[in-house]
Amino acid sequence: MSGVIETSAVHTADLDPGATKAVRALLVEVFEGMLEQDLDHCMGGIHALAREGDDLIGHASVVQRQLLHGGRVLRAGYVEAVAVRADHRRRGIGGLLMAEVERVIRGAYDLGALSAGEEGALLYASRGWQRWQGPTSALTTAGVERTPDDDGGIFVLPVEVPLDLTGEITCDLRSGDAW
């Protein structure tokens, strides 16, 4: 790393317009083809930001969602938009961002949850996140519907609530991708 990396945590309400614009620009750059509704999923919670000087080089956020599991409604810290600029990857920045959102999750939620592709799965598993092994579903306007395409791609970070990783887990209703 050429400079000092500084991380901070800030609620969406406390992001100034320039920071919000920088977050959106970073996410569009990292996740080509990201839709506006996907960008909105990371708003309304705590943002972990990594900066090198004035440049935003990494972002992760944790937002509150409700998950249904084992006949219970669980308050989940749902991780969204974990992104590190391409020229800063493989330098531990993702781990710094995750440490901050995990601190928030452990302090405020029943569990952490996220949806991951294979590249991200390695990072999350190395940090103690566990792959959900059971079926996934989503609450929709038509009721609970299975989301088989998400099976195997959901990770959880247990906090204090016992979880049966082979049981069904259902996420709350939102626009765009369910998970």
Summary of the structure (lengths in Angstrom):
residues: 179
radius of gyration: 16.0
end to end distance: 33.2
largest distance: 51.9
contacts: 542
relative contact order: 0.16
helix: 30%
strand: 37%
